């Protein structure tokens, strides 16, 4: 379970998500809806409400307590401006997790994604004891691919029809970052 917070830019703190973040997440998701739509699953209308974000966070935090998910929010003076999630965390000989992240439309292109992904990898290593982190992007999501490359991820394949994104099954580029060579 993640417990640490960090100032990842002069005005943004990356911290573990809490139920109290539901309203801020709903506002940020609604504000960024059009910007994020090409990169995400089709969302029902109520996804952008505090009630739906509360339910989503409640489920995420239950998975967090079980050690399968590590959710963070990016907090700028009390406003949520993005989130990062390590999901599908597996220990044992694999010691791996899958990274997902998004940045509020008003904060894109300012280095926030790179800082957040970097910190998530540090936490995955130091706090969760993972060996590797995996991430996938749509084939044409070049900005996200640049973030991953700057953070030390290497492409290792393409997964055909990997996720149902924006109304269709979409191919994804798969990336990984090896964090350490410790014995599990």
Z-matrix of the N, CA and C atoms (Angstrom, degrees):
N
C 1 1.451
C 2 1.532 1 108.93
N 3 1.317 2 116.25 1 138.95
C 4 1.457 3 120.77 2 178.41
C 5 1.525 4 109.77 3 -84.42
N 6 1.306 5 115.84 4 141.12
C 7 1.460 6 120.32 5 -179.51
C 8 1.516 7 112.70 6 -132.38
N 9 1.319 8 117.34 7 -18.50
C 10 1.458 9 121.51 8 -173.49
C 11 1.528 10 112.05 9 -88.60
N 12 1.321 11 114.67 10 149.24
C 13 1.461 12 123.14 11 171.63
C 14 1.519 13 107.38 12 -116.49
N 15 1.345 14 115.81 13 159.21
C 16 1.462 15 119.27 14 178.44
C 17 1.517 16 109.41 15 -150.73
N 18 1.320 17 115.71 16 144.84
C 19 1.456 18 121.63 17 171.57
C 20 1.524 19 105.66 18 -80.87
N 21 1.334 20 116.37 19 111.04
C 22 1.466 21 119.74 20 -175.35
C 23 1.522 22 112.53 21 -96.58
N 24 1.328 23 116.90 22 -18.27
C 25 1.467 24 122.89 23 170.24
C 26 1.527 25 105.34 24 -140.76
N 27 1.307 26 118.67 25 169.50
C 28 1.463 27 118.84 26 -178.23
C 29 1.530 28 114.65 27 -55.52
N 30 1.347 29 117.68 28 -27.34
C 31 1.464 30 118.98 29 -177.22
C 32 1.525 31 115.02 30 -121.32
N 33 1.349 32 119.03 31 8.92
C 34 1.467 33 121.18 32 -178.82
C 35 1.524 34 110.61 33 -128.29
N 36 1.342 35 114.10 34 131.55
C 37 1.462 36 122.01 35 174.83
C 38 1.527 37 108.06 36 -108.13
N 39 1.318 38 116.30 37 132.26
C 40 1.462 39 121.71 38 173.38
C 41 1.524 40 105.96 39 -99.29
N 42 1.339 41 115.41 40 121.40
C 43 1.463 42 119.79 41 -175.35
C 44 1.522 43 110.44 42 -140.25
N 45 1.341 44 116.85 43 159.97
C 46 1.462 45 118.88 44 177.09
C 47 1.530 46 110.51 45 -58.62
N 48 1.321 47 116.37 46 139.84
C 49 1.461 48 121.82 47 178.83
C 50 1.526 49 110.32 48 -69.91
N 51 1.326 50 115.32 49 148.92
C 52 1.465 51 122.21 50 175.13
C 53 1.528 52 108.57 51 -132.30
N 54 1.320 53 117.29 52 166.24
C 55 1.467 54 120.99 53 177.26
C 56 1.524 55 111.48 54 -59.72
N 57 1.320 56 116.81 55 -29.72
C 58 1.460 57 120.88 56 -179.49
C 59 1.534 58 112.52 57 -66.72
N 60 1.319 59 118.26 58 -10.52
C 61 1.465 60 121.95 59 179.37
C 62 1.525 61 112.95 60 -83.85
N 63 1.325 62 118.09 61 -3.77
C 64 1.469 63 120.93 62 -174.00
C 65 1.528 64 112.40 63 -57.69
N 66 1.315 65 118.23 64 -47.31
C 67 1.460 66 120.68 65 -179.03
C 68 1.519 67 112.02 66 -63.06
N 69 1.317 68 116.76 67 -44.11
C 70 1.462 69 121.18 68 178.84
C 71 1.513 70 112.18 69 -64.70
N 72 1.333 71 116.78 70 -38.64
C 73 1.466 72 120.13 71 176.96
C 74 1.519 73 110.82 72 -66.46
N 75 1.331 74 117.29 73 -41.20
C 76 1.466 75 120.01 74 178.63
C 77 1.527 76 110.83 75 -61.17
N 78 1.329 77 117.37 76 -44.13
C 79 1.471 78 120.88 77 179.47
C 80 1.530 79 111.14 78 -63.64
N 81 1.333 80 117.02 79 -44.90
C 82 1.467 81 120.59 80 -178.96
C 83 1.522 82 111.10 81 -66.73
N 84 1.323 83 117.22 82 -41.16
C 85 1.466 84 120.65 83 179.53
C 86 1.524 85 111.12 84 -64.90
N 87 1.329 86 116.55 85 -41.09
C 88 1.456 87 120.02 86 178.60
C 89 1.532 88 110.70 87 -65.56
N 90 1.321 89 116.56 88 -43.99
C 91 1.466 90 121.90 89 179.06
C 92 1.538 91 111.15 90 -61.60
N 93 1.325 92 117.21 91 -34.47
C 94 1.464 93 122.96 92 -174.55
C 95 1.528 94 113.08 93 -101.50
N 96 1.306 95 116.25 94 7.40
C 97 1.467 96 121.35 95 -173.08
C 98 1.532 97 113.30 96 -52.17
N 99 1.311 98 117.88 97 -53.71
C 100 1.466 99 121.46 98 -176.92
C 101 1.528 100 110.82 99 -65.37
N 102 1.329 101 115.96 100 -40.24
C 103 1.461 102 120.80 101 179.72
C 104 1.532 103 111.76 102 -62.50
N 105 1.331 104 117.65 103 -41.11
C 106 1.463 105 121.75 104 -175.50
C 107 1.527 106 113.95 105 -85.59
N 108 1.326 107 117.38 106 -18.08
C 109 1.461 108 121.86 107 -173.73
C 110 1.534 109 114.56 108 -51.03
N 111 1.344 110 120.81 109 -42.67
C 112 1.473 111 118.94 110 -179.12
C 113 1.526 112 113.87 111 -65.41
N 114 1.331 113 118.45 112 -18.57
C 115 1.468 114 121.80 113 -172.03
C 116 1.524 115 113.68 114 -107.16
N 117 1.334 116 117.81 115 0.94
C 118 1.457 117 120.26 116 -171.56
C 119 1.523 118 112.13 117 -128.71
N 120 1.345 119 116.03 118 165.26
C 121 1.466 120 119.58 119 172.02
C 122 1.535 121 109.71 120 -60.60
N 123 1.316 122 116.54 121 157.33
C 124 1.454 123 120.59 122 174.00
C 125 1.529 124 107.78 123 -64.69
N 126 1.325 125 115.92 124 127.01
C 127 1.467 126 121.52 125 -176.36
C 128 1.524 127 110.52 126 -102.74
N 129 1.346 128 117.47 127 136.31
C 130 1.466 129 119.14 128 173.81
C 131 1.531 130 109.74 129 -68.14
N 132 1.304 131 116.69 130 157.84
C 133 1.464 132 121.92 131 -176.88
C 134 1.529 133 112.04 132 -55.27
N 135 1.337 134 117.36 133 -39.12
C 136 1.469 135 119.07 134 -176.22
C 137 1.534 136 113.57 135 -75.13
N 138 1.341 137 118.03 136 -8.22
C 139 1.468 138 121.04 137 176.94
C 140 1.530 139 111.22 138 -57.46
N 141 1.305 140 117.41 139 -28.81
C 142 1.452 141 122.98 140 -174.43
C 143 1.528 142 112.78 141 -90.72
N 144 1.340 143 116.50 142 18.05
C 145 1.464 144 121.60 143 178.99
C 146 1.531 145 110.35 144 -105.75
N 147 1.308 146 114.99 145 157.88
C 148 1.470 147 120.42 146 176.22
C 149 1.527 148 110.63 147 -61.11
N 150 1.334 149 117.33 148 -38.33
C 151 1.469 150 120.42 149 -179.01
C 152 1.529 151 111.01 150 -62.27
N 153 1.318 152 117.16 151 -45.00
C 154 1.466 153 120.07 152 -179.84
C 155 1.521 154 111.18 153 -67.82
N 156 1.327 155 117.51 154 -38.87
C 157 1.462 156 120.21 155 178.08
C 158 1.525 157 111.16 156 -67.77
N 159 1.325 158 117.61 157 -34.04
C 160 1.463 159 120.86 158 174.98
C 161 1.527 160 110.08 159 -62.07
N 162 1.325 161 116.89 160 -47.17
C 163 1.471 162 120.67 161 179.26
C 164 1.522 163 111.12 162 -62.80
N 165 1.330 164 116.60 163 -42.20
C 166 1.468 165 120.62 164 179.45
C 167 1.527 166 110.37 165 -63.52
N 168 1.333 167 116.13 166 -45.23
C 169 1.466 168 120.04 167 179.31
C 170 1.526 169 111.53 168 -64.53
N 171 1.326 170 116.90 169 -40.57
C 172 1.466 171 120.52 170 179.53
C 173 1.532 172 109.65 171 -58.18
N 174 1.330 173 117.04 172 -45.45
C 175 1.473 174 120.95 173 178.80
C 176 1.525 175 110.91 174 -65.77
N 177 1.332 176 116.52 175 -41.52
C 178 1.470 177 120.41 176 179.13
C 179 1.521 178 111.28 177 -62.87
N 180 1.315 179 116.80 178 -42.66
C 181 1.462 180 120.20 179 -178.09
C 182 1.524 181 111.68 180 -69.62
N 183 1.325 182 117.52 181 -30.15
C 184 1.467 183 120.55 182 173.60
C 185 1.533 184 109.65 183 -65.47
N 186 1.338 185 116.26 184 -43.78
C 187 1.466 186 120.63 185 176.21
C 188 1.536 187 110.90 186 -64.84
N 189 1.315 188 116.42 187 -33.33
C 190 1.464 189 120.94 188 177.20
C 191 1.527 190 110.35 189 -63.55
N 192 1.329 191 116.60 190 -47.23
C 193 1.471 192 120.26 191 178.82
C 194 1.526 193 111.58 192 -60.62
N 195 1.336 194 116.77 193 -28.52
C 196 1.469 195 121.45 194 178.33
C 197 1.528 196 111.79 195 -83.77
N 198 1.346 197 117.06 196 -4.88
C 199 1.461 198 120.54 197 177.81
C 200 1.517 199 115.18 198 84.28
N 201 1.340 200 117.62 199 13.94
C 202 1.462 201 120.45 200 -176.39
C 203 1.526 202 114.02 201 -102.20
N 204 1.339 203 117.22 202 -12.04
C 205 1.466 204 122.25 203 -177.19
C 206 1.520 205 108.46 204 -143.20
N 207 1.330 206 116.14 205 145.36
C 208 1.467 207 122.21 206 173.18
C 209 1.529 208 107.18 207 -130.53
N 210 1.352 209 117.56 208 101.88
C 211 1.467 210 120.37 209 -177.99
C 212 1.533 211 112.40 210 -101.25
N 213 1.333 212 115.85 211 134.87
C 214 1.460 213 122.38 212 174.82
C 215 1.519 214 109.64 213 -122.50
N 216 1.323 215 115.94 214 157.43
C 217 1.467 216 121.56 215 166.90
C 218 1.515 217 108.09 216 -120.35
N 219 1.323 218 115.11 217 155.81
C 220 1.454 219 122.50 218 175.35
C 221 1.524 220 106.07 219 -103.86
N 222 1.318 221 115.63 220 113.63
C 223 1.462 222 123.24 221 -171.28
C 224 1.528 223 109.50 222 -109.92
N 225 1.326 224 115.24 223 120.58
C 226 1.469 225 121.19 224 177.57
C 227 1.521 226 107.55 225 -117.49
N 228 1.320 227 115.67 226 98.46
C 229 1.473 228 121.35 227 179.03
C 230 1.523 229 112.12 228 53.20
N 231 1.339 230 117.16 229 42.81
C 232 1.457 231 121.73 230 177.34
C 233 1.514 232 114.82 231 90.36
N 234 1.327 233 118.73 232 -7.63
C 235 1.468 234 122.14 233 176.61
C 236 1.520 235 109.40 234 -101.88
N 237 1.327 236 116.96 235 135.50
C 238 1.460 237 121.11 236 176.17
C 239 1.534 238 107.62 237 -80.58
N 240 1.346 239 116.02 238 127.00
C 241 1.468 240 121.23 239 -178.10
C 242 1.533 241 111.45 240 -122.71
N 243 1.322 242 116.52 241 17.54
C 244 1.454 243 120.69 242 177.26
C 245 1.510 244 110.56 243 156.65
N 246 1.310 245 115.26 244 174.70
C 247 1.463 246 119.94 245 174.67
C 248 1.526 247 109.72 246 -151.19
N 249 1.310 248 113.58 247 159.60
C 250 1.459 249 123.02 248 178.25
C 251 1.517 250 106.36 249 -134.85
N 252 1.315 251 116.57 250 137.02
C 253 1.456 252 119.85 251 178.88
C 254 1.523 253 109.70 252 -137.04
N 255 1.314 254 115.38 253 130.42
C 256 1.468 255 121.35 254 166.46
C 257 1.515 256 105.17 255 -98.11
N 258 1.327 257 116.83 256 119.71
C 259 1.457 258 120.59 257 -179.99
C 260 1.522 259 109.54 258 -123.32
N 261 1.306 260 115.13 259 176.90
C 262 1.462 261 121.53 260 -179.98
C 263 1.531 262 110.04 261 50.14
N 264 1.322 263 115.52 262 43.38
C 265 1.467 264 120.11 263 179.21
C 266 1.520 265 108.95 264 -72.81
N 267 1.314 266 115.18 265 126.19
C 268 1.462 267 122.29 266 179.31
C 269 1.521 268 107.19 267 -125.62
N 270 1.319 269 116.16 268 131.51
C 271 1.467 270 119.95 269 177.55
C 272 1.526 271 109.16 270 -98.12
N 273 1.311 272 118.30 271 -139.54
C 274 1.460 273 120.41 272 -177.65
C 275 1.513 274 110.98 273 63.13
N 276 1.330 275 117.61 274 -146.36
C 277 1.464 276 119.64 275 -177.12
C 278 1.530 277 113.78 276 -73.49
N 279 1.345 278 118.83 277 -15.53
C 280 1.468 279 120.87 278 179.72
C 281 1.530 280 112.03 279 -82.94
N 282 1.321 281 118.29 280 -50.29
C 283 1.476 282 124.68 281 178.53
C 284 1.527 283 111.23 282 47.75
N 285 1.333 284 115.24 283 63.30
C 286 1.449 285 121.27 284 -172.96
C 287 1.532 286 110.54 285 -137.78
N 288 1.328 287 116.03 286 158.48
C 289 1.460 288 122.22 287 174.11
C 290 1.512 289 109.61 288 -146.28
N 291 1.336 290 115.53 289 159.93
C 292 1.453 291 122.11 290 -178.93
C 293 1.523 292 108.95 291 -106.48
N 294 1.321 293 116.89 292 126.72
C 295 1.454 294 123.30 293 -174.50
C 296 1.521 295 111.72 294 -96.90
N 297 1.331 296 115.26 295 133.21
C 298 1.455 297 122.17 296 171.80
C 299 1.519 298 108.66 297 -133.93
N 300 1.317 299 117.38 298 149.44
C 301 1.462 300 120.34 299 -179.43
C 302 1.516 301 109.87 300 -158.91
N 303 1.312 302 115.76 301 156.28
C 304 1.464 303 122.52 302 172.43
C 305 1.522 304 108.26 303 -148.69
N 306 1.319 305 115.31 304 153.22
C 307 1.458 306 122.75 305 -179.26
C 308 1.526 307 108.12 306 -124.60
N 309 1.314 308 116.10 307 136.90
C 310 1.457 309 123.20 308 177.01
C 311 1.532 310 109.81 309 -53.04
N 312 1.321 311 116.45 310 140.96
C 313 1.461 312 122.21 311 -176.92
C 314 1.530 313 112.27 312 -54.09
N 315 1.321 314 117.90 313 -33.03
C 316 1.466 315 120.83 314 -178.30
C 317 1.529 316 113.29 315 -79.22
N 318 1.331 317 117.84 316 -2.53
C 319 1.466 318 121.01 317 -176.24
C 320 1.526 319 113.20 318 -124.91
N 321 1.325 320 117.17 319 7.39
C 322 1.464 321 122.18 320 179.17
C 323 1.531 322 109.74 321 -69.61
N 324 1.324 323 116.05 322 142.86
C 325 1.460 324 121.15 323 174.62
C 326 1.511 325 114.84 324 83.05
N 327 1.335 326 116.68 325 13.82
C 328 1.468 327 121.02 326 -178.03
C 329 1.528 328 112.70 327 -113.24
N 330 1.347 329 116.92 328 12.29
C 331 1.463 330 120.60 329 178.90
C 332 1.512 331 114.48 330 85.64
N 333 1.325 332 117.72 331 2.81
C 334 1.460 333 121.06 332 -176.66
C 335 1.530 334 112.00 333 -67.75
N 336 1.341 335 117.29 334 -42.12
C 337 1.467 336 119.84 335 179.28
C 338 1.519 337 110.93 336 -62.49
N 339 1.320 338 117.38 337 -42.92
C 340 1.468 339 120.99 338 179.47
C 341 1.526 340 110.69 339 -62.44
N 342 1.325 341 116.62 340 -44.58
C 343 1.475 342 120.14 341 178.95
C 344 1.523 343 110.86 342 -63.77
N 345 1.334 344 117.33 343 -40.78
C 346 1.463 345 121.07 344 -178.35
C 347 1.525 346 111.76 345 -68.80
N 348 1.328 347 117.65 346 -43.66
C 349 1.465 348 120.83 347 179.28
C 350 1.534 349 109.84 348 -64.92
N 351 1.313 350 116.85 349 -40.31
C 352 1.469 351 120.62 350 177.39
C 353 1.515 352 110.68 351 -58.76
N 354 1.347 353 116.87 352 -48.23
C 355 1.467 354 120.07 353 -179.24
C 356 1.535 355 111.28 354 -66.14
N 357 1.337 356 117.54 355 -38.41
C 358 1.465 357 119.72 356 178.01
C 359 1.522 358 110.94 357 -59.99
N 360 1.333 359 117.17 358 -38.99
C 361 1.468 360 120.42 359 178.45
C 362 1.526 361 111.32 360 -67.87
N 363 1.327 362 117.25 361 -39.85
C 364 1.464 363 120.46 362 176.48
C 365 1.528 364 109.77 363 -60.09
N 366 1.331 365 116.63 364 -45.73
C 367 1.471 366 120.40 365 179.77
C 368 1.526 367 111.80 366 -67.27
N 369 1.335 368 116.69 367 -38.53
C 370 1.462 369 119.73 368 178.85
C 371 1.517 370 110.61 369 -59.50
N 372 1.321 371 116.35 370 -37.23
C 373 1.458 372 121.69 371 178.44
C 374 1.529 373 110.85 372 -76.24
N 375 1.324 374 116.69 373 -58.93
C 376 1.468 375 121.66 374 -170.65
C 377 1.527 376 113.62 375 -74.07
N 378 1.333 377 117.76 376 -42.56
C 379 1.468 378 119.94 377 -175.16
C 380 1.525 379 113.25 378 -92.78
N 381 1.338 380 116.95 379 -35.26
C 382 1.454 381 119.81 380 -175.34
C 383 1.523 382 113.33 381 -101.65
N 384 1.319 383 116.87 382 -13.76
C 385 1.457 384 120.50 383 178.19
C 386 1.514 385 114.04 384 69.21
N 387 1.338 386 116.94 385 29.48
C 388 1.460 387 120.02 386 -179.88
C 389 1.528 388 110.68 387 -80.02
N 390 1.318 389 115.16 388 156.40
C 391 1.468 390 123.31 389 177.47
C 392 1.526 391 111.02 390 -94.50
N 393 1.347 392 116.63 391 -33.91
C 394 1.459 393 120.74 392 -176.19
C 395 1.518 394 110.05 393 -148.40
N 396 1.329 395 113.45 394 157.99
C 397 1.465 396 121.65 395 173.92
C 398 1.518 397 106.63 396 -127.68
N 399 1.318 398 115.74 397 136.35
C 400 1.456 399 122.32 398 179.90
C 401 1.527 400 108.85 399 -114.08
N 402 1.331 401 116.89 400 148.69
C 403 1.465 402 122.76 401 174.81
C 404 1.510 403 108.74 402 -146.85
N 405 1.321 404 115.80 403 151.84
C 406 1.449 405 121.29 404 176.73
C 407 1.516 406 110.38 405 -129.52
N 408 1.331 407 116.35 406 148.63
C 409 1.457 408 121.67 407 176.13
C 410 1.522 409 109.03 408 -133.43
N 411 1.312 410 115.89 409 154.84
C 412 1.458 411 118.79 410 168.99
C 413 1.524 412 108.22 411 -59.40
N 414 1.312 413 116.95 412 151.80
C 415 1.463 414 120.78 413 -176.77
C 416 1.528 415 112.55 414 -55.93
N 417 1.333 416 117.56 415 -34.15
C 418 1.465 417 120.71 416 -176.78
C 419 1.530 418 114.10 417 -98.97
N 420 1.330 419 117.50 418 11.29
C 421 1.468 420 119.92 419 178.97
C 422 1.534 421 109.23 420 -88.48
N 423 1.309 422 114.68 421 69.21
C 424 1.465 423 121.98 422 -176.60
C 425 1.536 424 112.15 423 -61.55
N 426 1.342 425 119.95 424 -41.18
C 427 1.474 426 118.25 425 178.80
C 428 1.533 427 112.96 426 -57.58
N 429 1.331 428 117.32 427 -42.95
C 430 1.462 429 120.09 428 179.08
C 431 1.528 430 111.17 429 -67.93
N 432 1.323 431 116.88 430 -35.68
C 433 1.464 432 120.22 431 176.99
C 434 1.522 433 111.05 432 -64.53
N 435 1.348 434 116.45 433 -36.95
C 436 1.472 435 119.99 434 176.82
C 437 1.524 436 110.76 435 -65.40
N 438 1.328 437 117.41 436 -40.68
C 439 1.465 438 120.95 437 177.14
C 440 1.523 439 109.66 438 -58.53
N 441 1.312 440 116.56 439 -49.61
C 442 1.471 441 120.10 440 -178.22
C 443 1.528 442 111.15 441 -61.59
N 444 1.327 443 117.47 442 -42.42
C 445 1.473 444 120.38 443 178.85
C 446 1.528 445 110.66 444 -62.00
N 447 1.340 446 117.66 445 -43.54
C 448 1.468 447 120.55 446 179.05
C 449 1.526 448 111.50 447 -62.71
N 450 1.337 449 116.50 448 -25.78
C 451 1.462 450 121.10 449 -178.04
C 452 1.524 451 113.19 450 -94.90
N 453 1.333 452 116.98 451 11.56
C 454 1.458 453 120.46 452 174.13
C 455 1.518 454 115.78 453 88.86
N 456 1.335 455 118.34 454 11.90
C 457 1.459 456 121.05 455 177.32
C 458 1.521 457 109.30 456 -82.24
N 459 1.327 458 115.45 457 148.21
C 460 1.461 459 121.81 458 177.03
C 461 1.521 460 108.71 459 -122.06
N 462 1.331 461 116.24 460 138.70
C 463 1.461 462 119.90 461 176.68
C 464 1.527 463 108.96 462 -69.55
N 465 1.356 464 115.63 463 137.87
C 466 1.462 465 117.60 464 177.57
C 467 1.516 466 112.98 465 -129.69
N 468 1.332 467 117.13 466 5.04
C 469 1.458 468 117.52 467 176.02
C 470 1.512 469 112.72 468 165.57
N 471 1.327 470 113.69 469 177.43
C 472 1.457 471 122.05 470 175.13
C 473 1.526 472 107.07 471 -124.69
N 474 1.321 473 115.81 472 133.66
C 475 1.465 474 121.77 473 178.80
C 476 1.525 475 108.76 474 -108.54
N 477 1.323 476 117.57 475 110.51
C 478 1.459 477 120.40 476 179.70
C 479 1.535 478 111.24 477 -66.61
N 480 1.335 479 115.74 478 139.98
C 481 1.467 480 122.13 479 176.94
C 482 1.521 481 111.83 480 44.62
N 483 1.312 482 116.65 481 48.73
C 484 1.464 483 123.82 482 -170.66
C 485 1.531 484 113.56 483 -73.96
N 486 1.338 485 116.79 484 -47.86
C 487 1.468 486 121.09 485 -178.56
C 488 1.518 487 110.12 486 -134.27
N 489 1.331 488 115.86 487 151.25
C 490 1.461 489 121.23 488 176.03
C 491 1.526 490 107.68 489 -86.64
N 492 1.327 491 115.91 490 101.72
C 493 1.462 492 123.52 491 -173.94
C 494 1.521 493 109.25 492 -120.68
N 495 1.327 494 115.86 493 132.05
C 496 1.464 495 122.13 494 175.21
C 497 1.537 496 111.55 495 48.43
N 498 1.340 497 115.22 496 43.64
C 499 1.458 498 120.51 497 171.83
C 500 1.512 499 117.65 498 91.00
N 501 1.336 500 118.42 499 2.35
C 502 1.473 501 119.45 500 -179.24
C 503 1.525 502 110.41 501 -152.24
N 504 1.334 503 114.98 502 158.06
C 505 1.463 504 119.96 503 173.77
C 506 1.521 505 107.68 504 -72.76
N 507 1.333 506 116.61 505 127.23
C 508 1.465 507 121.21 506 -172.68
C 509 1.532 508 111.14 507 -122.77
N 510 1.322 509 115.15 508 142.31
C 511 1.466 510 121.83 509 173.31
C 512 1.529 511 108.53 510 -71.25
N 513 1.327 512 115.75 511 149.30
C 514 1.472 513 121.85 512 179.65
C 515 1.522 514 111.11 513 -133.58
N 516 1.315 515 115.02 514 144.19
C 517 1.468 516 121.44 515 167.17
C 518 1.522 517 106.70 516 -83.51
N 519 1.332 518 116.57 517 134.86
C 520 1.461 519 121.87 518 -179.91
C 521 1.525 520 109.87 519 -106.56
N 522 1.325 521 115.11 520 135.23
C 523 1.458 522 123.04 521 -178.26
C 524 1.520 523 108.70 522 -127.40
N 525 1.314 524 115.67 523 153.82
C 526 1.458 525 120.62 524 173.03
C 527 1.517 526 109.91 525 -143.36
N 528 1.310 527 114.14 526 155.34
C 529 1.460 528 120.89 527 172.01
C 530 1.516 529 107.09 528 -130.45
N 531 1.314 530 116.13 529 122.56
C 532 1.461 531 121.48 530 175.14
C 533 1.528 532 106.69 531 -82.23
N 534 1.320 533 116.16 532 124.31
C 535 1.463 534 121.77 533 -173.79
C 536 1.523 535 113.09 534 -89.89
N 537 1.323 536 117.51 535 -32.82
C 538 1.462 537 121.51 536 -174.87
C 539 1.518 538 108.59 537 -166.85
N 540 1.330 539 116.76 538 173.77
C 541 1.466 540 120.82 539 176.92
C 542 1.524 541 111.63 540 -120.79
N 543 1.352 542 116.41 541 26.73
C 544 1.462 543 120.15 542 178.36
C 545 1.536 544 110.92 543 -65.39
N 546 1.296 545 115.19 544 149.04
C 547 1.467 546 121.10 545 173.03
C 548 1.530 547 108.07 546 -73.00
N 549 1.341 548 118.19 547 134.86
C 550 1.490 549 119.43 548 -179.75
C 551 1.521 550 112.09 549 -61.54
